[in-house]
Every structure is written in C-alpha cells, then in structure tokens.
C-alpha cells in the first residue's frame, strides 16, 4: 500500500471537489504528522473567494476549522500527536459551534470537544470548487503523511465519526452519511491523479509530495492486487482473479501485490 507524504516546506496537491450545498460542513482525515507545526491538511477553495472551509493541525496538537471569512476555531491542545496514525475531523452546522474529533488507533480512544464560540459560515458554493491538501493558499504547510480525506455538506454526528474509524476499508467511507468528496491517497506514483471517488473528477495538480510505501491502519480496499493497466497501477479485488485469469483482462501475468 501507499500513502502521500508532505514535507511541510513546499509540498501541496490539489484535486477537484464537489461544492458545499450549505454552510454546514464536516471534514475527516486519516493523518500521521511527522512533526507538529501549524498547517492545513485540507482546504476547500472556490474561484470567487480566497478560501472556504479548511481543516488544520496546530503546533500544540490542536485541531482547527477555518471559514471563508478568515475566522478559525480550535480544539484544546493535545488532540493530535506526531508519529502515529490518527483519524481527525471537525463538523459544524450553519453558523454553529464546531465540534472536533480525534481517534487514536494506538490507544483506541476518542477525544471530542465542542468549541466555545460559533464559526460564521460561508454561503453555498457555485461550481468550480477544488480541494487543496497540505497548505492554505500556498502557506501554512502540513508536515506528515496522509491516507484519506472526506468532505460532507452536513454536520456529522459522533456516531458517524465512530463508523469512520471502524469500517473494514477506507473506500467504505463513501457509504457514511453521503460525503460530497472522498480522496484516497493510494497512488503508487505522485503523478497519478488523486481522484474524487464521489464525483469521479480527475482534476489534479501538485507541487512536490512523495509516495511512501506503507499500510494505513484502515486498508484502502478489500484484499486484491495492484495491476499495471493503460491508466497506470490500478487496484483490483482478489475475487476478480479467482474467476478470471489476468490474460482475460488483457493484463500481464506478472502482478505485484502490496500488502
């Protein structure tokens, strides 16, 4: 398996995103920070505004949620630790109090907190939306690894975040309260597009970033294999090979399996 690494200096990536339908929103991300610095894991942008909602990690291990008007609310310190995989997230109703979530896969425990102040929400977005990973408008860089990011046009409940941490595979996030965008960072080559698994968008650009061969705490897919197709390395479920030889797919017999 592979994850995407951001160096915290110059790395970022951009992919196509579906517009938020209201000022209610939720973020979830599977992260492993290398060091804790103030940086944005994901930020939604739109052509008529410099920034939309953004999810950040603070140097003190806090989680932040930023809105289009430049206001950011943060959790207490210590929600995020360096060097370990965590599921982090934030949710907010329109002009409501953001709620922050962090799940430690080591301790198997949640930290949750509701902000003391409301977050002014932006209006519904037009088309032409993108999601930036690893930076806020080219600054405030995230340093670490990233396996998955999902966005919702609604405020997820605690029970929804519980489900995100316990699914058998990350691709199953698309069945939890209907996200409007889902990104899995399983590409074996940094030049491969980070596809939006909900909209199908393959719009993609990057500045730096590297691929690290590693296994996130939740696998991306059901057991299978990466096979080399005309579109590059593509994951295929193991069940396909139980009923059909690789030659029947027009694929080479030599298949690299990454566990």
C-alpha positions in Angstrom: 0.0 0.0 0.0 1.0 3.6 -0.4 0.4 6.9 1.4 1.3 10.5 0.4 3.9 12.5 2.3 4.0 16.3 2.6 7.3 17.8 3.6 5.9 20.9 5.4 8.0 23.2 3.3 6.9 23.3 -0.3 4.6 20.3 -0.8 0.9 20.6 -1.7 -1.6 18.9 -4.0 -5.0 20.0 -5.5 -7.9 17.9 -6.7 -11.4 18.5 -7.9 -14.2 18.9 -5.2 -17.9 19.0 -5.2 -19.4 22.3 -3.9 -20.8 22.5 -0.4 -24.6 22.8 -0.6 -24.9 24.8 2.6 -22.9 26.4 5.4 -23.0 23.1 7.3 -19.9 21.1 6.8 -17.7 18.2 8.0 -14.1 17.1 7.4 -12.4 13.8 8.2 -8.8 12.9 7.5 -6.5 9.9 8.3 -3.2 11.6 9.1 0.2 10.8 10.5 2.1 14.0 11.2 5.9 13.9 11.2 6.2 17.0 13.3 3.5 19.3 14.8 3.5 22.7 13.1 0.6 24.9 12.2 -0.5 23.6 8.8 -3.6 22.8 6.8 -4.5 19.2 6.0 -7.2 20.1 3.6 -8.7 23.4 2.4 -11.7 23.8 0.0 -11.3 26.8 -2.4 -13.7 28.4 -4.8 -12.9 30.8 -7.7 -14.8 33.8 -6.2 -13.2 33.6 -2.7 -9.6 33.1 -1.5 -10.6 30.3 0.9 -13.5 28.2 2.0 -13.6 25.8 4.9 -10.2 24.4 6.0 -9.1 21.7 8.5 -5.8 22.4 10.2 -3.4 21.0 12.9 -1.7 23.3 15.3 1.8 23.2 16.7 0.2 22.3 20.1 -1.6 19.3 18.6 -5.0 21.2 18.4 -7.4 20.8 15.5 -8.8 23.9 13.8 -11.7 24.6 11.5 -11.4 27.8 9.4 -14.2 29.5 7.4 -14.2 31.8 4.4 -14.2 35.0 6.5 -10.8 34.1 7.9 -12.2 33.1 11.3 -10.8 29.8 12.8 -12.0 27.9 15.9 -9.7 25.4 17.6 -9.9 22.5 19.9 -7.8 22.2 23.1 -4.1 21.2 22.7 -3.1 17.5 22.5 -5.8 16.2 20.1 -3.1 15.2 17.6 0.3 13.6 18.2 3.3 13.3 15.9 4.5 10.0 14.6 1.3 8.0 14.8 -1.8 7.4 12.7 -5.0 9.3 13.8 -8.4 10.0 12.4 -9.1 13.6 12.9 -12.2 15.7 12.0 -14.4 18.7 12.5 -18.1 19.3 12.0 -20.3 22.4 12.2 -23.9 23.4 11.5 -24.5 26.7 9.7 -23.1 29.5 11.9 -22.9 27.0 14.8 -20.4 25.7 17.3 -17.7 23.5 15.6 -17.1 20.0 17.1 -13.7 18.4 17.0 -12.9 14.7 16.9 -9.6 12.7 17.2 -9.3 8.9 17.3 -6.0 7.2 18.3 -5.5 3.9 16.6 -2.9 3.0 19.2 -5.0 3.7 22.3 -8.3 3.1 20.6 -9.8 6.1 22.2 -11.7 9.2 21.1 -11.1 12.8 22.1 -14.0 15.2 21.4 -14.7 18.8 22.2 -17.2 21.5 21.1 -15.8 25.0 20.6 -16.9 27.8 22.9 -17.6 30.2 20.0 -19.6 29.9 16.8 -18.0 29.8 13.4 -19.5 32.2 10.8 -20.4 30.0 7.9 -20.0 30.8 4.2 -22.9 30.7 1.7 -23.5 27.8 -0.6 -20.7 27.5 -3.2 -21.0 27.6 -7.0 -19.2 25.2 -9.2 -15.5 25.4 -9.8 -14.5 24.1 -6.4 -11.2 22.4 -5.6 -9.6 20.9 -2.5 -6.0 21.7 -1.6 -4.0 19.2 0.6 -1.1 20.2 2.7 -1.4 24.0 2.6 -3.6 27.1 3.0 -3.4 29.2 -0.2 0.3 28.2 -0.6 1.3 28.7 3.1 0.8 27.1 6.5 2.1 23.7 5.3 1.2 20.4 6.8 4.1 18.1 7.5 3.4 14.3 7.5 1.6 11.5 5.8 -2.0 11.5 4.5 -4.1 8.4 3.6 -7.7 9.7 3.2 -9.7 12.9 3.3 -13.5 13.2 3.0 -15.9 16.2 3.0 -19.6 16.5 3.7 -22.2 19.2 3.2 -23.7 18.4 6.6 -22.6 18.3 10.2 -21.7 14.7 11.1 -22.7 13.3 14.5 -20.4 11.5 16.8 -21.8 8.2 15.7 -20.8 8.9 12.1 -17.2 9.6 13.2 -17.3 6.3 15.2 -18.2 4.5 12.0 -15.4 6.2 10.0 -12.9 4.7 12.5 -14.3 1.1 12.4 -15.0 0.5 8.7 -13.2 -2.5 7.2 -11.8 -0.4 4.4 -11.4 3.4 3.6 -13.4 3.1 0.4 -16.4 2.4 2.6 -16.3 6.0 3.8 -18.5 6.8 0.8 -21.4 5.0 2.5 -21.3 7.0 5.7 -23.8 9.9 5.6 -23.2 10.6 1.9 -20.0 12.6 1.5 -19.7 15.0 -1.4 -16.0 14.3 -1.9 -13.7 11.4 -0.9 -10.0 11.1 -1.6 -7.8 8.1 -1.1 -4.0 8.6 -1.3 -3.2 5.1 -2.5 -1.4 6.2 -5.7 1.9 4.4 -6.3 3.2 7.4 -8.4 2.8 11.0 -7.3 2.0 12.0 -10.8 -1.2 9.8 -10.7 -4.3 11.9 -10.1 -5.9 12.0 -6.6 -9.3 11.1 -7.9 -12.5 12.3 -6.2 -14.2 8.9 -5.5 -17.6 10.5 -5.3 -17.7 12.8 -8.3 -15.2 10.9 -10.5 -13.2 14.1 -11.1 -9.6 13.6 -12.1 -8.6 17.3 -12.0 -5.2 17.2 -10.3 -2.0 19.3 -9.8 0.8 19.1 -7.3 3.9 20.8 -6.1 6.2 18.2 -4.7 4.8 15.4 -2.4 6.2 11.9 -2.4 4.8 8.4 -2.2 5.6 6.3 0.8 5.0 2.5 0.7 3.2 1.9 3.9 -0.1 0.4 5.3 -2.5 2.8 6.9 -4.4 1.5 10.0 -7.5 1.0 7.8 -6.8 -0.6 4.4 -8.0 1.2 1.3 -9.8 -1.7 -0.3 -10.7 -5.3 0.0 -7.8 -7.8 -0.5 -6.5 -7.7 -4.0 -3.6 -6.6 -6.1 -2.1 -3.7 -8.0 -2.0 -4.4 -11.7 -0.4 -2.4 -14.4 -3.1 -1.1 -16.9 -3.1 1.6 -19.5 -4.1 4.0 -16.8 -1.2 3.1 -14.6 -1.1 0.9 -11.5 -4.7 0.1 -10.6 -6.1 -1.8 -7.6 -8.3 -4.9 -8.5 -10.1 -7.0 -5.9 -8.7 -10.5 -5.3 -12.2 -12.0 -6.2 -11.7 -11.0 -9.8 -8.6 -13.2 -10.1 -10.5 -16.1 -8.6 -12.8 -16.3 -11.6 -10.7 -14.9 -14.4 -7.1 -15.2 -15.4 -5.1 -12.0 -15.8 -4.8 -12.6 -19.5 -8.5 -12.4 -19.9 -8.3 -8.8 -18.8 -5.5 -8.0 -21.3 -3.1 -7.7 -18.3 0.4 -9.1 -17.8 0.7 -12.3 -15.8 3.3 -10.6 -13.6 1.3 -8.9 -10.9 2.8 -7.0 -8.0 0.9 -7.5 -4.7 1.4 -4.9 -2.0 0.1 -5.8 1.4 
